[in-house]
Amino acid sequence: MNGAWLIRGAKLETPARSGGVWAETGFELQRAYAVLKAVELATCEDGIVALRYEGAQDIDLGYADGRQVHVQLKSRASGRLDWTFLKPVLLGFLNDWLDAAEQLGEAPPLSFRLVTTAPPVGSRVARLMSGSGYRLAKTLATSAPVRLKKRHGAMALETGARAVLEATSVELMGASALSNLTLMLHGRLARFGVPGTDFKRTHGELLAQLRARANLRPANVIEVLAGHGLTPYHPAVAGSSLKLVRVGGAVGEATETIFREGRSTWEAIEAHCDIPRTQSATLEADLLGVRRAELRVLTGPGGSGKSTLARRIAHDLQARGKVMATELASETTTPENWNALLQLAAALERPALVILDDVSPSAAAPDQVAAFGDQHTIILLATTRPDSDTHTALRAAGVASRDVEMAEISDEEAAALAARMGRPLPSDLELRQLKQSRQIFLLAMVMQEGASEAFARKLGEPLKREAPELAEAYFDLCVCARNDQAVPESLLLRRHPAALDLDKRPKTRGLISRQGREGDLLRGSHALLAEGVVKAFNINPAVRGVDLLRSADPQSERERRFAVRLAQTLVTEPDLNAARAIAAEFEAALLTIVGHAEYSDLRRIADILLALGRPAVADQVSARADATPLVTGVDAMMFMQAAESNGDFQAGVDRLLTFYGENDTSYGRRNFIARATHNTRADQIERLVSQTLTWLRRHHFPTDVAKSLLNVVTIRSEADAPGQRTALIELLARSAPDTRLLLAASTLAFDRFPDSSFAAALRQYAEAFLTPHIVAIHPQVGTTYARALSKAQVAEGLDWAVTLLLETAARSDVPSYEQGQLLKTAVMAAPAVTIDEVRRRAIALVQAEETKTALRFIRQDFALALTGSVSEPEQRHDATAANNGTTR
C-alpha cells in the first residue's frame, strides 16, 4: 500500500466510526482476529502490508497492490445472520465506499469482509453469499439514512450499493471461533520461529499494540516477534548476518538522501523516493521463475542505480508475499544463518532472496549457497561493476549464474526523475549522452546543480570552511569511494585523529556510511559524487593515494589489502599518468608492504609496478611471490591464473595439490578440479580424486565440488583407481538431492560405469527426489538418467524412469520439442517386455497433447523397435497419420 488509507482525517472521526473506539474493550473475537492478521502482516501474507485497528471498520487491511479491505466482526452467541442483522453492516460498508469514492474521484480499490459466528438464514443473505448480492442494490440504497441520500443522491447510492454488494464477502466462524483463532495464531507464531514457551507472552504484547486507530506495518510486528525466543541466527534478529528486509519501516529523512547524496537506503526505498525502472518487471519475473539455487548479477557503471533497483525489487517482492527477502549484512555467514533463513522460507512456501550489495571478492555466500543445489530455492541478487574482482569471483562461484546489465535510462525514467525533482531536463544532446551513460545519479546531480562538480562543491565547501580537519578525512574517503572502496577506520584515525565517529558528526552525517563485518570500514559518498568532490576541490588522487599507502600498517591484513587494492585502482585510467609521474614514491610505498605480503598481494604489487613502468622491481617481486607459500584460497586462484597464462599449469599442479590437501578452504577448489581435468598427469589425477573424496567426507559432500569430481572421473580413465568406485557410491548415498549432481552421475554411469552396483546407487539417489515437475524443468537430467539405467540393464528401476519420462511428457508446460525427446528416450530405454505398453502410452500422450513432432520421433526413428507390437494395417494407418500430421 503505497498511498494513505482511503478513509482518513476528519472522515474517520464521525460518530458511526467512533463507536468502536468507545466500546472496543471486551471485543474478544475482534481482538483475536486482529492479532492473527498482525502476525500474518509480519510476513506480508497474501501481500498484506498495513493493519489499522478500529479505523473505518473494526479492522482495516492494506495490501501491496493498493487494495484495502474493511473488516467488520460480529460475535453472536445466540442469534442468526439474517437481513435485519446484515443490513446495518452493509450500510456501514456503503458509507465507507461513498467516502472513499469521493476522496479519489473514482471507484475505490476497496472491498469488505464480514466475519461472524452467526449462522446465515434467509434468501437475501444466501444471495450475498452466493455472489449474486448485486440484485439487492436497490433495496440497500433505499434503506440508506437520509443524510446519505441528501449528500449523494439516489443514483450514486444505488451505484455504490451495487459495488459494495459485489465486493463483500462473509466469513463464517463456528461457536469455537476464539479457540480456533488462538490455534491458528500459535501456528503462525511457530512458523515464524517463536518457540511454544513464548506464545502467551508474544500474544499479550501483540494485544497491547491494538490501540484504537493503531496503524501497524510489518516492521512494527517483526520488532515484537524478534524479542521472543527467536534463535540469534533468525533473519529478524538484530545482528544476524542475513538481515530481513522490513516493509513499513520509518522513513526519516529518506527523501533527502537518495538524490541529494547519491545514496540508496532502505528508508528511501520505503518512502518511494526512487524512480520506477522499466526493467524491473522483467527482472522480477526472471527471479520468480527460479526453482533452485541461482545467482543474478546486476552489472553497470557506478551511479546506474544497481543497488536501488536490487533493493526496490527485494522490497516489493517481500511486500507482495512472493519471497522471503534478506540482505547480506555481514560476510561471515554461517550454516546456522542459512538454515534459519531457509526454515522460514520453507515454512512460508516461498523462495529465499538474498541481496549481495557491493560485497568483497572473498565473500563466501555464493559458494555456501551452491552447496544447497536443488534442495532449496535461493536467489542471490548481487550488484557489482562489470569486470571487477567481485564480478570475477561471483561468476567463479559454484552456483548457476547470469549477468543482468543495467539498461540505458529511458525517456519515461528521465521524465519521472525530472518530475520528482521539480527540475527541467538538460538539453537534448546532454540528455542523450547522460541516458546512454546509464548513470541516473549523475543525471540527477546535473539537474540539481548543472554539473556534478557544482553539486559536490555545494556539499563540501561548508565542511571545508567550518571543519577543515574533517574535510581532509572526507577527501581521503572520496578518493577511495570513486572506485567503490571503503577505508579502514584505524588507518583514517591514524591520519586524522579528529575524525573519530566521522559518520555520526552533524557536519558529515549522511555523507559517510559505515561498512564491513565489524562496522570498521568508512565509505565516502556515492562514486559519482566522490568523483565530483575530487574534481571540485582539485584533489590529485595519485598524490593523496600515495599518502594513504604510506599510512597503511603492512602488518594489518585489512589495511595491507586495502592499500594494494587502492594502488591497483590508481594505476588505471584516468589516474595512470598521474601515478606514473610519481612512480618512485609509489614504488617506495609498495615495497614497505612486500615484506608482509601474501602470494596474492605480491602478484598484484608486481602487476602494479609493471603498470608504473618499473619492470626490474616487478620481476623481483614476482620472484618473491614464486618463493612464497600459498596461504589462502585467493592465493591459490591467482597462482592457477598465473600458471595458465604462462602455459605451465601442469608444473604448478603439485603445489596446488599440496595447498588443497593441507587447507580446508572451498575457495577455488572447484575451479582447480575443473582445470586439472585436462592438464594433469595420471598420478596427479589419482591424487586429486583421493584428496577430494577425503575433503568431501569432511564437508558433508557439497554439490558443486562433488559434481566436479564426477566430471573428472568421467573424462579421465586414470581416476578409476581400485576402491574409487566404492567411494563414489558413498558420494551418491551421502550427497544432497541436486539435478546437476544427478546429471553428472548419470553421465558417468553411461560412459564409464555401466554396471549394476553403481546403477543401483544412482537409482536410489534419483528416486529420492526426481519428479515430473523437476524433469519438466531439467529434461536432460531425466533422459540421461534413463539412458544410464538402460545401458546397465537395471530393469526394475528402468520401469520407474520410463514412467517418469512419460508422465513428464504429458505435462502441458513441457514444450513440444522436449516432449518429443522425452518420448523418444522412453521408447528407446523401455525393457523389451514392456515395449508395447510403453509405445501405446506414448502415443496416447501424443494424442492428448497433439504433439505431432513427438509422434514422428516414435514412428520413424523406432519403426524396427515397434515391429510386431501392433498389426500391419495399424502400422500403415499410423504411418499415414504421421505423414499427414494427424493423430488417431
N, C-alpha and C positions, 0 to 999 in steps of 0.2 A: 504494500500500500504506500505509494509514493506521496500521495496527497494527504489532505486532512480528512477528518471524519465528515461525513455528509451532513449530519446533524450536529451543530456545534454552537458555541457562543450563546446568545440570548435565546435561541430556539430550544436550547437544552434546558432552560430554566422555567419552562411552563409548568403550571400545577399538575398536569397529567403526567409529565415526565419526572416530576419531583416526588411523586407518591412513593416510589420505591425507595428513594433516599430516606424518606421519613420512616419507612416501615421495613427496612431491609433486615434488621436483626431477627433471627429466627427462621429465615427462609432457607431451611437446610438443603432442600433439593436444588435450589438456585445456587447456593454456595458450593455444593458438591460438584455440580455440573461445571461451574466456573473454574474450580481448581483442576478438574480433569482437562479442560480446554487450555488452562495455563501451562500444564506440563506438555501438552501437545504443541503449544506455542514455542517451547524451548527448542524443539527440533523442526519447527516450521512445517508441521504435518499438514499435508494437502495444500501447502502454500500459505498457511495462516501466519501473519506477521504482527498482528495487533489485537489486543483484547481490552475493551472498556467495560468496567463493571458499573451497573446502574447508570447507563448512559441514556440513549434514546429509548432502549428497552432494557430488560433485565441484564442482558449481556450483548454487547456489540462486538462482532468479529470482523477484522480487516484482513484482506488477502493480498499477496504479492502482485497479482494481476489487476488490482484496483477494485475488485468486488468487495462488497460489505454485506454482512448477514446480521440481521437483528433477531435476537432470540428472546422469546418470552417463555417462562416456565410456570406451570400451574400444577400444584400438587393437591389432589382431592382424595382424601381417604375414603370418602363415600360420595358418590356423585357420578354424573356421566358427561361425556363430551357431546353435548347437543348444540343446536344452533343458538339457543339462548346464551349458552356459556361461551360459544365461539365468537359470536358477533362482536362483543366489545374488544376482543383481542384483535380481530381483523380491522376494526375501525382505528385502533391504535397504530396498526401497520399502515393503514391508508394515510393517516396523518403524517407519518414518517415519510412515506413515498412522495406526498404532495410537497412537503417542506424541502425535501432533497431535490425534487424536480425544479422547484422554484429557485433553489440555490444555484443549480447547474444550468438552468435554461433548457434542459432536455431530459429525456428519460434517464433516471439514475441507474448505475450498476448495483442495484440493491435488491436483496431477496430476504425472505423471512422464514423463521422456523418456530413452531410451537412445540414445546416439549411438555408432555403431560402424562400423569398416571391414570387419568380418567378414561374409561372405555368409550369408543365412539358409538353414537346412535343417530338415526335419522338419515333421510335421503340427502339432505343438503351437506351434511358432514361427509357422507360417503362420496358425493360428487367432488368435494375439495380433495379428499384423499386419493381419489382415482385419477386426478389430473384434469377433470372437466369442471372445475370450480368457476371458470370464467363465465359460465352461464348464470352465475349468481351476482354478476356485477351490478345489474340494475337494482336488485334487492338491497345489496350492501350500500350502494350510493344513496338510495332513498333513506336508509337508516342513519345517515351521517348527521352529526349535530348541526344546528342552524348556523353556527359560526363558520363551519367549513363550507356550507352551501353558499353563504353570503360571500365568502372570500374567494372561492374558486369557481362557482357556477356549476350547473348540472352536468354539462358536457365533460368538463375537466374531472369532476368527481367520478363519473362513470368510466372514463378512460383510466383514471388512477385505480379504481376498484378492480377493473379487469386485470390490470398489470399486477396488482397485489395478489389477487386470487391465483394468477398463473405462477407467481413467484413464491408462494407459500407452501411449505411442507410441514407435515405433522409427524413428530417422533413420539411414539407411544412407549411408555415405560411401565412395567407392572408394579404391583404392590411392594416388591422388594427393590425398588429403584435405588434407594440410598445405599444398600449393601452392594448392589451390582456396580454402582458408580465407584464405590470405595475399592472393590476388587479390580476394576479397570484402572483406577488411579495407581494402585500398587503395581499392576503390570507395567504401566508406563514408566513408573519410577525405576523398577528393576531393569527395564530395557535400557534406560539411560545410564544405569550403573550404580544407582543408590542402593546400598545394602538394606535388607529387610529390617535390621535393627534400627534404622534411621527413618523408616516410613512415617511413623507417628509424628516425630519432631518436624520432618520436612512438610508433612501435611499441615501442621499448625502454623509454620512460617508462611506457607503459601496462602493460607486463610487470612493471615494478618495483612497480606498485600491487597486484599479485596475491600478496599475502602470505596465509598461512593464516588463515582467519577474517576476512579483509579484507571490509569491508562498504562497497560503493561505491554512491553515489547519482548522479543526473545531474550535479549541481553539481560533484562531485569530478572527473568525466571532462572536463567542459567546462573546468575550470581547467587541466587538462593540455593539451587541444587549443588553448586560447586562446594558449598560448605558442609555437605552432609555425606561423609564417608566415601567419597569417590577416591579411587586409587591416585597416588601422586602422578601417575602417567596418563591419566584421563585428559583428553584434549580440552576439557572445560576448566581444568585446574590451573591456576596461575603457576607459571614456572615450567609447565610441560613443554617439551621441545617441539611438539606438534600442537599448535595453538588453534583452537576452534574459531572459525570465522563467526563473529557475533553480529546478528542482524538487529538493528534498532538500538545501537549504542549511542552515547552522547556525541553530538557533532561539534560542540565547542566553537572554535574559530576555523572550522574546516573550510569555509568558503574563502578564507583569506590565504590558504596555503597552496592550493593546487596549481594556480596560475601565477600568483604573486611570487611564490618562492620556487616554483618548478618542482614541488614535491607532491607525490601521490600518497595519501594516507587513507586508512580505513575510515576515518571520520569524514574525509572529503567524499569518499565513495558513498557512505551512508547519507550524506547531505545532497547527493546527486549534483556535485559541483563539476563532475567530469562531463565530457561531450560524448553522446552516443556514437559508437563507431560502427561503420557499415559492415565490418567483417565479424561483428560479434555473433550474429545469428548462425553463420556458417561454422564458426569455431565451437559454439555451444552444441550444435547438432553433432559435430565430429566427436566431441568429448562424451556426449551421452550415448554414442554408438560403441564406445569401448567396452569390451567384455572380459578383459584380463588386466594384467599389469602393463601399462604403456606410458610412454613419455612424449609430451608435446613440448617443443622448444620454440618459444616466441622470440624471433630474432629481428633486429633492426638497430639503427643507429641510436645513440643517446638522444633522448628527447622525443622519441617517436611514440611514446605512450605505452610501452610494453607492460610496465608494472601496473599502470592504471587499467589497461584492458584486462590483464590477468585477474586483478582484484575485483573489477566490475563483474566479470563472468562468475568468479567464485561466489561473490556476494549474492548475485541474482539467482544462481542455481541453488544455493543454500536456501534463499528466501522462498523459492518455489517448491522446496521439499524434494529436489531431484538428486542431490548429492549430500554427503557429509563432508563439508569443506573445511580444510585447515591450512595453516601457513607454517612452513618450517621456521621456527623461531630460534632454534639452536641446531648447529650441525652435529652435535653429539647425541643423535637419536639412538635409542637402544631398542632391542626386540620388544621390551615391555611397552614402549611408546607406540610402536606399530601395532602390537596386539590389542592395546586399549582402543586405538582408533578403529581397527578392523572389527573388533567385537561390537562396537557401537554402530558402525556402518551395516554389519550383518544383521543386527537386531532390528534396524530400521529398513532393511532390504533396499539399501542404496549403495551406489559406488562411493568409494572414498576419493576425494580430490585434494591434492596437496600442492600448494603454491611454493615454488622454489624461486624466490626473487633475488637475483644478484648473489647467488651462492658462490662459494670459493671452488676452484677446480678440484679440491680434495674432498668435497662433500660426499659423504658415504651413502646418502639417501637413495640415489638411483640403483646402486648395486644391492643395497638392502632390499629394495622393492623387487628387484629382479628375482630374488630368491623365492618370492611367493608364486611366480609363474601364473598359472591359470586358477590357482586356488581362490583368489580374490580379485575383484575389480578395483584396481588402484590406478588413478590417473595422476601423473605428475605433470604439472604445468609450470615449466621453467621459463625464465626470461634471461636473455644474455645478448651481447653484441655478437654478430657473426664472426667466426674465425678467431674468437678469443680463446684463452686457455680453458675457461669454463665451458665454452661451447664444445671444444675438442673432448674434454673429459666427459661431458654429458653424453655425447654421441658414442663414446667408447664404453659406456656402461652396458651391463648385460640386459637391460630392459629394451623392448622394442620401442623405437622412437621415430619421430618425424618432425621436421622443421616446419614452422608456420611463420612466414615472413610478414612483417607489418606492411600493410598496404599504403600506397600514397594517400595523402589527405584528399578526401573527396570534396566536391563542391558543397554537398549538404553539410559535411563536418565543418568546413570553413565558415559557412553561413551561420551554423549553430554557435560556433565559438564567438563570432562577431556579435551575435545577438546576446549571448551570455555575458560578454564583457562590456557591451554597450559601446563598442568602438567600430569605426569603419574598417573595411578590409584594405590591405595595401593595394598598390597599383597592379594592373593586370600582369605585367612582366614579373614583378617581385613576387606576387601571389603565386604565379605558376612555378617559379623556382622554389618557393617555400613548400608548396604542395608536393613537388617532386622529391624534396629532401626528406619527406615523411616526418619531419621534426615539428610536431604540433606545439610543443612548448616554446620553440623558437618563434613560431607564428604568433603565439600569444604575447611573447615579450615584445615583438616588433609592433603589434597593435597597441600594446600598453604604452610604450615609450618611444617608438620609432626605430629602435635598434636594441639588440641585447646588451651592448656596452652601456647605453644610456640607462637602461633598466638596472644594470649592475651598479653603476655609479650612484644611482639614487639610493640603493640599499647600503652601499659601502661607505660613502662619504661621511654620514653621521657617525658611523663606527670609528673611522679613522680619525675624525676630529675630536670625538669625546672620549675614546678609549683606545689610543694608539697601540698599547701593548696587546690588547685583544684583537685588534685589526691585523697585526702581524701573524698571530696564530691562525686567524681566519684565512689569511692569504696562503699560509702553508697548506691548509686543508684544501683550498681551491685549486692549487697547483696539482694536487693528487686527485681531486674529485673530477677534474677534466677527463680522466680515464677511469672513472667509477672506482677509485681506490680510496679506502679509509686509512687513517693514520693511527698507529698505536698511541694511546693516551700517554703512556710512560715516556715515549720519545717527545711528544709535543710539550709535556710539562718540563722536560729537561731543557728544552729550548726556550719555553715561555712559562716560567713558574706562576705567573699571574693568571694563567688560563685554566686554573682548576675549576671543574664543573662548568666548562665553557658552554655546554648545551643548555644549561639552566639559567645563564645570565640574562637579565632583561634585554640587554642590547644585542645579544646573539641568539636568543631563543627563537626557534623557527628556522634559522639559517643553518643549523648544525644538528645532526642526528647521531645517536649512539648505536653502534652495531657490534657484532662479534658474539661468540658463545657466552662470554662473561660480561658483555657490555663494555669492553675495554678498548674499543676502536671508535674513533670520531670521524664522521664523514661530513664534508662541506656540502654546499648546495648542489642541486642537480648539475650534471655535467655541462649543460649548455650555459647555465647561469654562472658556473665556476669559470668557464672559458671567457664569458663576458667580463667577469671580475678581473681576470688576468690581463685582458686587453685594456680595460678601462683604467687600470692603475699601473700600466706599463711594467708589469712584472715579467722578468726573464725566467721562464720555467727551468731552463738548464742551470742557471746560477743558483736559484733557490733550491733546485733539486739536489745539487752537489752539497749544499749546506745540510740538507736533510740526511743525505748519505753519511756525511761526517758525524752527524749526531747519533746515528743508529748504533746500538750496542751489538756488536757481532756475536756475542755470547748468548744473546736472547734470540731464540729461534723465530719468534714472531717479528721482532724488529729486523733481523737479518733478512728474512723472506720479504718483508715489506720493502727493504732497501733494494733488493735485487729486482723485484717487480717494478719499482719506480724507475730504476735505471733502464729497464727494458723499454718502458713507455717513452722515455726521454730520448732514445736513440732511433725513434721512428718519426716519420713526418707528422706534423710540421716542425718538430723540435730538433731534428737531426743536425742541421747545420750549426745551430747554436751550441749543441752539445760538442760537436767536433771542434768548435772554436776554443773550448776549454778542456780538450781531451786529456791533457796531462793531469788536471785536477780530478777528472772522473777516474782516471786510472789509479791515482793515489788513494782515492776514497774506496774504490773497489778492492784494492789489494789489502786493505785493512780487514776486509771481510773474508778473504781467501783462506786464512789460517784456521777459521772456524767453520768453513762451509762444507756441506754435504755434497755428494756427487752431483745432484740435480742443480744445486746452486752454482757449482763450478762450471758446469756445462753452459748455463745461462750467462755467467760472467764472461766466459770465453767468447760467446756469440756477441755480447755487448762490446767487448774490446775490439772484435773484428769490425763491427759497425762503426766504431770510433776511429778506425784506421790504425790500430795498434796490433798488427798480426804477430809480431815476435812475442809480445807478452801474452797474447791469446793462446799461442802454442804452448807456452809454459804452463798456463792454467789448465789447458786440455790434458797435458801430460800428468799434471797433478790429479786431475779427475780420473784418468785411467788407473792411477795407483790408489784411488780412494775406494773403500768398501761401499757396496750398495747397502743402504740402511733402511730406506722407506720404499713403498710401492711406487712413489713418484720417481725415485732414483731408478728403479727397475724399468719403468716405462721409458724414461729418457735414454737409458742405456740401450734398450731394444731399438728405439728410433735411430740412435747414432750408429748402431751396428748394421742396421738395414741400409741406411744411407751410405755407409762405407762399403756395402756389398760383402760384408764379412759376418753375417748373422750367425752362421754355424759355429764360428770361433768363439762367440760370446755365449753360446747355449749353456756350456758347463758352468759359467759364472752365474747365469740366471737360475739354473737348476739348484745350485748351491744356495742362492739367496732365497728362493721359494721353498727350499727344503728346510731352511733354518728360521724362516719368518712365517708367521701365521696370517699375514695380511691377505686380503682378497683383491686389493688394488692391483690391476694389471694382470692378474693371474690368468683370467680367461683369454686376454689378448696374447699372452705368452704361449698358451696352449695352441691357439689358432695359428700363430706364426710358426711354431715349432712343428706343426703337422707336416709341412712340405720342405723344411730346411734343416733337417737333422739326420744324424747317423742312426743306425738301428739300435745301438747300445744306449744312445741318448733317449730314444723313444721309449725303450723299455723302462728306463729310469724315470722318465716323465710320467708314464702311466702308473707305475708303482707308487711314486711320490704323491701324485694327485689323488689316488684312491685313499691313501692314508689321510691326506688333508680333508677329503670329503667326509670320511668317517667322523673326524673330529668336529666338523661343522654341520653335521646333520644333512649332508647331501644337497647343498643349494643348487637350484635348477640350472643356472647359466653355466657353471663350471662342469656339472655332471654332463650336460649336453655336449659341451666342447670335448670332453673326454671320449664320449661315444663316437663323435665325429673322427677323432684321431684313430680309434680302433677300427673304424670302418675303412679309412683310407690307407692306413699303414699295416701291412700284414705282420710286421715285426712286433706289433703291440699285443698280439695274441699269444703271450707267453704262458707257460704252464701255470695254472691257478688263476689266471686273469679272468677267465670266463666265469668262474665261481664268484669272483669279486664283483663282476658286472651284474650277475644275477642278484647279488646282495644290494647293489646300487639301485636296481629297479624296485626291490622289495622295500627299501627304506626311503625312497625319494617321494616328494610330494607330487600329487597329480598335476601334470602340465602337458599341454599338447605339443610344445616344442621338444620336450624330452621324449615323448611317445613317438614323434616323427623320427627323431634321431635313432631311437632304439629299434623301431620297425625297419628303418633303412639298414641298420647293422644286421638285423636278423635276416633280411632278404639277401644282402650282398655277401655276408661273411659267416653268419651263424645259423644256417637253415636246419637246426636240429631241435629235437623235442624239448630238451631241458631249458634252453634259452627261450624258446617259443612259449613254454608253459609260464615262465616268469613274466614274459611280455603280456600274455593273456591276462594273468592275474592283475597286473598293473593297469591295463587298459579297461578291463571290465569294472574296475572300482569307480570310474568317473566318466567314461565315454558315453555320450548320449546323442540322439539325433540332433538336438539343439547345438551341441558342440561341433558335431561333424558338419552341420549346415554352415557354421562359421569357418571351419577349417577342413574342407572336403579332402584335401591331400592327406591329412592325418588318417582319415578313415580308409581311404583307398590303399595307402601304403601299408597300413596295419593288416588289412585283409589279404593283400598280396603276400605279406610275410608269413602269415599263418598258412596260406595255401601252399607255399613252397615247402614249409616244414611239415605239411600234411597233418595238421592238428584238427581232426575232423570236428570234435565237439565245439571247440572254440570258434571254428570257422563258420559253423551254422549261425552262431550268435553274431559274428561280424557281418555275414551276408545279410541277415535280417536287419541289422543296424543300418547298412547301406540302403536297403530297400525302404525302410521307414524314413530315412533322411530324404531320399529322392521323392517321397510322397509329400513333403512339406511345400507349402505354397511360396515360402520365402527363398527357395533354392532356385537360382537361375537355370534356364533351360539347358545351357551347355553343361553345367555342373551336374544336373540331373542325369544327363546322358553319360557322363564319366562315372558317376556312382553306379548306375545300372550296368554299364559295360563291365566294371570291375566285379560287381556282384555275380553276373553270369559267368565271367571267366574264372572266378575264385570258387564258385559253388562246388561242393563234392559231387561226383558223378551220380550218386544215388538220389540226389535231390535236384538235379539239373532241371527236370521237367517242372517241378513245383516252383523253382526259382524263376524259370522262364515265364510261367503263367502269371506269377505275381508281378514280375517286372512289367509285362505287357499290360496288366490291369492298371498298374500305377500310371503307365504312359497314357492309357486311355483316359484315366481320371484327370490328369493334368494337361492332356493334349500336347504332349511333348514329342513332336514328330522327329526331332533330331535324335533323341534317345532311342526311339523305336528303330530308326535306321541303323544305329550302332548295334543294337541287339541282333537284327535280322541279317544285316550284310556282313558284319565282322565276325559273327559267330554262327554262320549257317551250318558249318560242319558240327559244331558242338551241339547244335539243336536238332540235328538229323535224327529222326525216329521218335522225337518227343511228341510230334503231332502227325496227323495223317498227311499224305502228299497233297490232296486237294486243299487242306487247311494251309499248308505251306505256300501253295501257289496263291491262295487268296491273301495271305499275309503279305507276300512279296508285292502283289499288285497294289494292295492298300498302301504299303510303304512308299512305292514309287509314285503313287498319286498324292502322297502327303496326307492320307486319311488314316483313321483307325477304325477298327470294327468292335 
